[in-house]
Amino acid sequence: MPFAVTATLSFLAVLGIMVLVHEFGHFAVAKLCGVRVEVFSLGFGTRLFGVKYGDTDYRISALPLGGYVKMSGETPGSETTGDPGEFSAHPRWQRVLIALAGPVANFILAFVLMAGLYTMHNEVEQYLAAPAVLDVVPLNSPAGRAGLESGDHMLRFDNERNPSWEKVIDRALLDVNSTVPITVERVVNGQTKQFSTELLLADPSKGQDFDIGALGLLPREQDGPVIVADVMPGDPAAKAGLKSGDGLVSVNGQMVHGVVAVIAVLDEAGNKPANLVVERNGKQFGVTVQPIWTDFGTGGTPGYRLGFTPVPAPFTVEQLPLPQALRRSFTYNLHYSGLILDILHRMFTRHGAVMQQLSGPIGMARMTGEAAEMHGWQPIIGLTALISLNLGIMNLLPIPILDGGMILLLCIEGLLRRDLKQEFKERVYQVAFVMLILFFAIIMVNDVSKLNLFQHLKP
């Protein structure tokens, strides 16, 4: 199936689940409170089809980028009749609960998905939880220019002490276009020494999503060589005689311990033949290969490749007991909630380049497409949980139109012990709507810029 089709279908499926869960939260609590729900819609705009049951029209609408629950008397500017089924006729605390129910439903979904994943089958790459040791460090990369070297063990990365690779990756994403202090432990002439430097996390990938590998921070994924799982017929690896089971020890004289390191060395050398040291049946031999340039056709970063599939880096499979899985899911969601809040804080304080890293529908479609094409269910389930968590937090922002904005206005009215004037609320909603449109326009520009529509690929 073409990647564009996979990306579109997976994005619509994930988005449909997010919207269904979110709106069902509003719907269920509204019904429990006795509020009359007129419309439950997946999508916006023109009604395509649906069914009316009781007071509610359950429908699918034309624009599949969201959804809504329309409650009687909820729309700003609408006339209130005093009907006990109207949203405005209910106590403010019930209206706050109804507004909270959507985001809470997204939090519950994220929690359940991750708990289920930890219970059934969770593949964890071992290097992510291991100490952050560098593999190849390209000399022309920001890390190389900062003086970092292959084999360096990071003792400090920004404010993280003795970080794992997972923490380094998370922190780097927050620190884009910032200078961070780094301290490493290095073996020099048989002696272990410490070396400190500063690294500017400027994103050199121009148009792509931020990639820590583009900085030259490449994780040492395993202790041994990169093992070949399969070679593509007609590609350089096959022409050079590489076989399944071969171990790729070094490329151009640099020891490699992961496929990302192989790619980095090839890209640094450009259109030059690559000198490989290969291990087969306990013996090593050298071979020269001419890499090929490819863009993959999936929106990934183009580069030089040999044409082989590696054996995945060592990983462990977790099948946790339910109580432990629930605790792990809680910790996971709490951790990423903190990261999302940190990103929002940096966005509003204009710290770093967070805005350039945000993705809209196009970026999300590409990510869900890549996750759907990966092995197993773990990538797509993990991404769905993360998007659900993100959606819940974003909807709690105190911005009118969003659930958090409604809660804020209800709290203000509660403190004042009277309703705000309808004309004032209408103006607030209008301004907020314009601001949200501008915000999403910026996100869409980011999305389109990452497509590299005007980039000329190398032959």
C-alpha positions as CSV (number, residue, x, y, z in Angstrom):
1,M,0.0,0.0,0.0
2,P,1.4,3.5,-0.9
3,F,2.7,5.4,2.2
4,A,0.3,8.3,1.5
5,V,-2.7,6.0,1.7
6,T,-1.4,4.3,4.8
7,A,-0.7,7.7,6.5
8,T,-4.2,9.0,5.6
9,L,-6.1,5.9,6.7
10,S,-4.1,5.5,10.0
11,F,-4.5,9.2,10.8
12,L,-8.2,9.1,10.2
13,A,-8.5,6.0,12.4
14,V,-6.5,7.4,15.2
15,L,-8.3,10.8,15.0
16,G,-11.7,9.1,14.9
17,I,-10.9,7.2,18.1
18,M,-9.6,10.4,19.8
19,V,-12.7,12.4,18.8
20,L,-15.2,9.6,19.7
21,V,-13.7,9.2,23.2
22,H,-13.5,12.9,23.8
23,E,-17.0,13.7,22.7
24,F,-18.4,10.6,24.4
25,G,-17.1,12.0,27.7
26,H,-19.0,15.2,27.2
27,F,-22.1,13.3,26.0
28,A,-22.2,10.7,28.9
29,V,-21.8,13.3,31.7
30,A,-24.4,15.6,30.0
31,K,-26.9,12.8,29.9
32,L,-26.2,11.9,33.5
33,C,-26.8,15.5,34.5
34,G,-30.1,15.6,32.5
35,V,-28.9,17.9,29.7
36,R,-30.6,17.4,26.4
37,V,-28.1,16.5,23.7
38,E,-29.3,17.5,20.2
39,V,-26.3,16.4,18.1
40,F,-23.4,14.0,18.5
41,S,-21.2,14.4,15.5
42,L,-17.9,12.9,14.3
43,G,-16.6,15.6,11.9
44,F,-17.8,19.1,11.2
45,G,-19.9,20.7,8.5
46,T,-22.4,19.0,6.3
47,R,-24.2,16.0,7.7
48,L,-23.3,13.0,5.5
49,F,-25.4,10.3,7.2
50,G,-26.5,9.2,10.7
51,V,-29.5,8.2,12.8
52,K,-31.7,10.0,15.2
53,Y,-32.4,8.2,18.5
54,G,-34.5,10.0,21.1
55,D,-33.5,13.7,21.3
56,T,-30.0,13.1,19.7
57,D,-28.9,13.1,16.0
58,Y,-25.9,10.8,15.8
59,R,-24.1,11.8,12.6
60,I,-21.0,11.6,10.5
61,S,-20.1,15.0,9.0
62,A,-18.1,15.9,6.0
63,L,-15.0,17.4,7.5
64,P,-13.2,14.6,9.4
65,L,-10.9,16.8,11.6
66,G,-12.7,16.7,14.9
67,G,-16.2,16.5,16.2
68,Y,-18.7,18.0,18.6
69,V,-21.6,17.5,21.0
70,K,-24.3,20.1,20.6
71,M,-26.4,20.5,23.8
72,S,-29.6,22.5,24.0
73,G,-29.1,26.1,25.0
74,E,-25.3,25.8,24.8
75,T,-24.5,28.0,21.8
76,P,-23.5,31.5,22.7
77,G,-26.2,34.0,21.7
78,S,-28.9,31.4,21.7
79,E,-32.2,32.2,23.4
80,T,-32.8,30.5,26.8
81,T,-36.3,29.3,27.4
82,G,-36.0,28.0,30.9
83,D,-36.4,24.4,29.7
84,P,-34.8,22.2,32.4
85,G,-33.1,20.2,29.6
86,E,-31.0,23.2,28.5
87,F,-27.3,23.3,29.3
88,S,-27.6,26.9,30.8
89,A,-30.4,25.8,33.1
90,H,-28.1,23.5,35.1
91,P,-25.9,24.4,38.0
92,R,-22.5,25.7,37.1
93,W,-20.8,22.8,38.9
94,Q,-22.6,20.4,36.5
95,R,-21.6,22.5,33.5
96,V,-18.0,22.4,34.7
97,L,-18.2,18.6,35.0
98,I,-19.5,18.3,31.5
99,A,-16.7,20.4,30.1
100,L,-14.1,18.4,32.1
101,A,-15.5,15.1,30.9
102,G,-14.0,15.3,27.4
103,P,-10.4,15.8,28.4
104,V,-10.7,13.3,31.3
105,A,-12.0,10.7,28.8
106,N,-8.8,11.3,26.8
107,F,-6.6,10.9,29.9
108,I,-8.4,7.6,30.7
109,L,-7.9,6.3,27.2
110,A,-4.2,7.1,27.3
111,F,-3.9,5.4,30.7
112,V,-5.9,2.3,29.5
113,L,-3.9,1.9,26.3
114,M,-0.5,2.1,28.0
115,A,-1.6,-0.2,30.8
116,G,-2.9,-2.7,28.2
117,L,0.4,-2.5,26.3
118,Y,2.5,-3.1,29.4
119,T,0.3,-6.0,30.3
120,M,0.3,-7.8,26.9
121,H,3.5,-7.1,24.9
122,N,5.8,-4.1,25.4
123,E,9.0,-4.2,23.4
124,V,11.7,-1.9,25.0
125,E,15.0,-1.2,23.3
126,Q,17.6,-1.8,25.9
127,Y,19.8,1.2,25.1
128,L,17.0,3.7,25.8
129,A,17.1,2.9,29.6
130,A,20.9,2.4,29.6
131,P,23.5,5.1,30.3
132,A,23.9,7.5,27.4
133,V,27.0,6.4,25.6
134,L,27.8,7.9,22.2
135,D,28.4,5.8,19.1
136,V,29.9,7.5,16.1
137,V,30.2,11.3,16.3
138,P,30.5,12.9,12.8
139,L,33.2,15.6,12.8
140,N,31.1,18.1,10.9
141,S,28.1,17.7,13.3
142,P,27.3,20.1,16.1
143,A,28.4,17.4,18.6
144,G,31.7,16.9,16.7
145,R,32.4,20.6,16.6
146,A,31.7,20.8,20.4
147,G,34.5,18.2,20.9
148,L,32.4,15.1,21.7
149,E,33.8,11.8,20.7
150,S,32.8,8.2,20.1
151,G,32.5,6.3,23.4
152,D,31.9,9.3,25.5
153,H,29.5,8.5,28.4
154,M,27.3,11.5,29.2
155,L,27.3,12.3,33.0
156,R,25.2,15.5,32.5
157,F,22.9,16.8,29.7
158,D,21.4,20.1,30.5
159,N,19.8,19.6,34.0
160,E,19.7,15.8,33.7
161,R,22.3,14.0,35.8
162,N,23.5,10.5,34.6
163,P,20.8,10.5,32.0
164,S,19.6,7.5,30.0
165,W,19.2,7.9,26.3
166,E,15.4,8.3,26.7
167,K,15.9,11.3,29.0
168,V,18.5,12.8,26.6
169,I,16.1,12.5,23.7
170,D,13.2,14.1,25.7
171,R,15.3,16.9,27.0
172,A,16.9,17.7,23.6
173,L,13.4,18.1,22.1
174,L,12.6,20.7,24.6
175,D,16.0,22.5,24.2
176,V,15.9,23.0,20.4
177,N,17.9,26.1,19.4
178,S,19.2,26.5,23.0
179,T,22.8,26.0,24.3
180,V,23.0,23.2,26.9
181,P,26.0,22.2,29.1
182,I,27.2,18.6,28.6
183,T,29.7,16.7,30.8
184,V,31.1,13.4,29.6
185,E,33.3,10.7,30.9
186,R,36.1,9.6,28.5
187,V,38.9,7.1,28.6
188,V,42.2,8.7,27.5
189,N,45.4,6.6,27.4
190,G,43.8,4.1,29.7
191,Q,42.7,6.8,32.2
192,T,39.1,7.9,32.8
193,K,38.6,11.6,32.7
194,Q,35.8,14.1,32.6
195,F,35.3,16.6,29.8
196,S,32.7,19.5,29.8
197,T,31.5,21.5,26.8
198,E,28.4,23.3,25.6
199,L,26.3,22.2,22.7
200,L,24.0,24.4,20.6
201,L,20.9,22.3,19.8
202,A,20.3,24.1,16.5
203,D,18.2,21.9,14.2
204,P,20.3,21.6,11.0
205,S,17.7,19.4,9.2
206,K,15.8,22.4,7.7
207,G,12.2,21.4,7.2
208,Q,12.3,18.0,8.9
209,D,11.1,17.3,12.4
210,F,13.8,17.7,15.0
211,D,16.1,14.7,15.0
212,I,18.7,14.3,17.8
213,G,20.8,12.3,15.4
214,A,21.2,15.3,13.1
215,L,23.2,16.9,16.0
216,G,25.7,14.0,16.0
217,L,24.3,12.6,19.3
218,L,24.0,9.0,18.1
219,P,23.3,6.3,20.8
220,R,25.4,3.3,21.2
221,E,22.6,0.8,20.6
222,Q,24.5,-2.4,21.3
223,D,28.0,-3.6,22.2
224,G,28.7,-5.7,19.1
225,P,28.5,-5.0,15.4
226,V,25.4,-4.3,13.3
227,I,24.0,-7.6,12.1
228,V,22.6,-7.9,8.6
229,A,19.1,-9.5,8.6
230,D,18.5,-9.2,4.8
231,V,20.0,-7.6,1.7
232,M,18.0,-6.0,-1.1
233,P,18.8,-7.6,-4.5
234,G,20.6,-5.3,-6.8
235,D,21.6,-2.8,-4.1
236,P,25.2,-2.1,-3.1
237,A,25.2,-4.5,-0.1
238,A,24.2,-7.4,-2.3
239,K,26.7,-6.5,-5.1
240,A,29.4,-6.5,-2.4
241,G,28.5,-10.0,-1.3
242,L,27.0,-9.2,2.1
243,K,24.8,-12.0,3.4
244,S,22.2,-12.4,6.1
245,G,24.0,-12.9,9.5
246,D,27.1,-10.8,8.6
247,G,28.2,-8.4,11.2
248,L,29.2,-4.8,10.1
249,V,32.1,-3.9,12.4
250,S,33.2,-0.6,11.0
251,V,32.6,1.9,8.1
252,N,35.4,4.0,6.8
253,G,37.5,3.1,9.9
254,Q,34.8,4.0,12.4
255,M,33.4,1.4,14.7
256,V,29.6,1.2,14.4
257,H,27.1,-0.2,17.0
258,G,23.8,0.7,15.4
259,V,22.3,1.3,12.0
260,V,22.0,5.1,12.7
261,A,25.7,5.2,13.1
262,V,26.2,3.5,9.7
263,I,23.9,6.0,8.1
264,A,25.7,8.9,9.7
265,V,29.1,7.7,8.4
266,L,27.8,7.2,4.9
267,D,26.1,10.6,4.8
268,E,29.3,12.3,6.1
269,A,31.4,10.7,3.3
270,G,28.9,11.7,0.6
271,N,29.2,10.1,-2.8
272,K,32.4,8.3,-2.0
273,P,33.0,4.5,-1.8
274,A,32.6,3.2,1.7
275,N,35.2,0.8,3.2
276,L,33.5,-1.8,5.3
277,V,35.0,-4.3,7.8
278,V,32.6,-7.3,7.9
279,E,32.6,-10.2,10.3
280,R,31.5,-13.6,9.1
281,N,31.8,-16.9,10.9
282,G,34.3,-15.4,13.4
283,K,36.5,-14.0,10.7
284,Q,36.8,-10.4,9.5
285,F,37.4,-9.2,5.9
286,G,37.3,-5.8,4.1
287,V,35.1,-4.8,1.3
288,T,34.5,-1.6,-0.7
289,V,30.9,-0.5,-1.5
290,Q,29.5,2.4,-3.5
291,P,26.4,3.7,-1.5
292,I,23.3,4.8,-3.3
293,W,21.2,8.0,-2.7
294,T,17.5,7.4,-1.8
295,D,14.6,9.5,-0.5
296,F,12.5,6.4,0.6
297,G,9.3,8.0,-0.6
298,T,7.9,8.2,3.0
299,G,8.8,11.8,3.9
300,G,11.9,10.6,5.7
301,T,15.3,12.3,5.4
302,P,17.0,11.3,2.1
303,G,20.6,10.0,2.3
304,Y,23.2,7.4,1.3
305,R,22.3,3.8,2.0
306,L,23.8,0.3,1.4
307,G,20.6,-1.6,0.9
308,F,20.3,-4.0,3.8
309,T,17.9,-4.5,6.7
310,P,19.5,-4.8,10.1
311,V,18.6,-7.1,12.9
312,P,16.9,-4.8,15.5
313,A,18.9,-3.6,18.4
314,P,18.6,-5.7,21.6
315,F,15.3,-5.3,23.3
316,T,13.3,-6.9,26.1
317,V,9.7,-7.8,26.0
318,E,7.7,-6.9,29.1
319,Q,4.4,-8.6,30.1
320,L,3.8,-7.0,33.5
321,P,1.2,-8.1,36.1
322,L,-1.8,-5.8,36.0
323,P,-1.0,-3.8,39.2
324,Q,2.5,-3.1,38.0
325,A,1.2,-2.2,34.5
326,L,-1.2,0.3,36.0
327,R,1.6,1.9,38.0
328,R,3.9,2.0,34.9
329,S,1.1,3.6,32.8
330,F,0.5,6.2,35.5
331,T,4.2,7.0,35.6
332,Y,4.4,7.2,31.7
333,N,1.4,9.5,31.5
334,L,2.6,11.7,34.3
335,H,6.1,12.0,32.7
336,Y,4.7,12.9,29.3
337,S,2.1,15.3,30.7
338,G,5.0,17.2,32.3
339,L,6.8,17.3,29.0
340,I,3.7,18.6,27.2
341,L,3.2,21.3,29.8
342,D,6.9,22.2,29.5
343,I,6.5,22.6,25.8
344,L,3.4,24.8,26.2
345,H,5.3,27.0,28.7
346,R,8.2,27.4,26.3
347,M,5.9,28.1,23.5
348,F,4.1,31.0,25.3
349,T,7.4,32.3,26.7
350,R,9.0,32.1,23.2
351,H,11.8,29.9,24.5
352,G,13.8,28.1,21.8
353,A,12.1,27.0,18.6
354,V,9.1,25.0,20.0
355,M,6.6,26.5,17.5
356,Q,8.6,25.2,14.5
357,Q,8.4,21.6,16.0
358,L,4.7,21.5,16.4
359,S,2.8,19.3,13.9
360,G,-0.8,19.6,12.5
361,P,-2.8,17.2,10.5
362,I,-0.1,16.6,7.8
363,G,2.6,15.9,10.4
364,M,0.3,13.7,12.5
365,A,-0.7,11.7,9.4
366,R,3.0,11.1,8.6
367,M,3.7,10.0,12.1
368,T,0.7,7.7,12.3
369,G,1.7,6.3,8.9
370,E,5.2,5.5,10.0
371,A,3.9,4.0,13.2
372,A,1.4,1.8,11.3
373,E,4.2,0.5,9.0
374,M,6.4,-0.5,12.0
375,H,6.5,-4.0,13.3
376,G,3.7,-4.9,15.8
377,W,1.0,-2.9,17.5
378,Q,3.2,-1.1,20.0
379,P,4.2,2.0,17.9
380,I,0.7,2.9,16.9
381,I,-0.8,2.2,20.3
382,G,1.9,4.3,22.0
383,L,1.4,7.1,19.5
384,T,-2.4,7.0,20.0
385,A,-1.9,7.2,23.8
386,L,0.4,10.2,23.4
387,I,-1.9,12.0,21.1
388,S,-4.9,11.3,23.4
389,L,-2.9,12.7,26.3
390,N,-1.9,15.8,24.3
391,L,-5.5,16.4,23.2
392,G,-6.7,16.2,26.7
393,I,-4.2,18.7,28.0
394,M,-4.6,21.1,25.0
395,N,-8.4,21.2,25.6
396,L,-7.9,22.2,29.2
397,L,-6.0,25.4,28.2
398,P,-8.0,28.4,29.5
399,I,-8.9,29.6,26.0
400,P,-12.5,30.3,25.1
401,I,-13.9,27.8,22.6
402,L,-11.8,25.1,24.2
403,D,-13.1,23.2,27.3
404,G,-10.7,25.0,29.5
405,G,-12.0,28.3,28.4
406,M,-15.6,27.3,29.2
407,I,-14.5,26.2,32.6
408,L,-12.7,29.5,33.2
409,L,-15.7,31.5,32.3
410,L,-18.0,29.4,34.5
411,C,-15.5,29.8,37.4
412,I,-15.5,33.6,36.9
413,E,-19.3,33.7,36.9
414,G,-19.3,31.6,40.1
415,L,-17.0,34.0,41.8
416,L,-19.1,37.0,40.6
417,R,-22.3,35.1,41.5
418,R,-23.9,36.2,38.3
419,D,-23.7,35.5,34.6
420,L,-21.5,37.5,32.4
421,K,-23.2,39.6,29.7
422,Q,-24.0,37.6,26.6
423,E,-22.5,40.3,24.3
424,F,-19.2,40.1,26.2
425,K,-19.0,36.4,26.0
426,E,-19.7,36.5,22.3
427,R,-16.9,39.0,21.7
428,V,-14.5,36.8,23.8
429,Y,-15.4,33.7,21.7
430,Q,-14.9,35.7,18.4
431,V,-11.5,36.9,19.4
432,A,-10.5,33.4,20.6
433,F,-11.7,31.9,17.4
434,V,-9.6,34.2,15.3
435,M,-6.5,33.5,17.5
436,L,-7.0,29.8,17.1
437,I,-7.4,30.1,13.3
438,L,-4.1,32.0,13.2
439,F,-2.4,29.4,15.5
440,F,-3.5,26.5,13.3
441,A,-2.5,28.5,10.2
442,I,1.1,28.6,11.6
443,I,1.0,24.9,12.3
444,M,-0.2,24.1,8.8
445,V,2.7,26.2,7.4
446,N,5.1,24.2,9.5
447,D,3.5,21.0,8.2
448,V,3.8,22.1,4.5
449,S,7.4,23.3,5.0
450,K,8.4,19.8,6.3
451,L,7.2,18.2,3.0
452,N,10.2,19.7,1.2
453,L,8.1,20.4,-1.9
454,F,10.7,22.7,-3.4
455,Q,13.8,20.7,-2.4
456,H,15.9,19.3,-5.3
457,L,17.0,15.8,-4.5
458,K,20.5,14.6,-5.4
459,P,20.6,12.2,-8.4
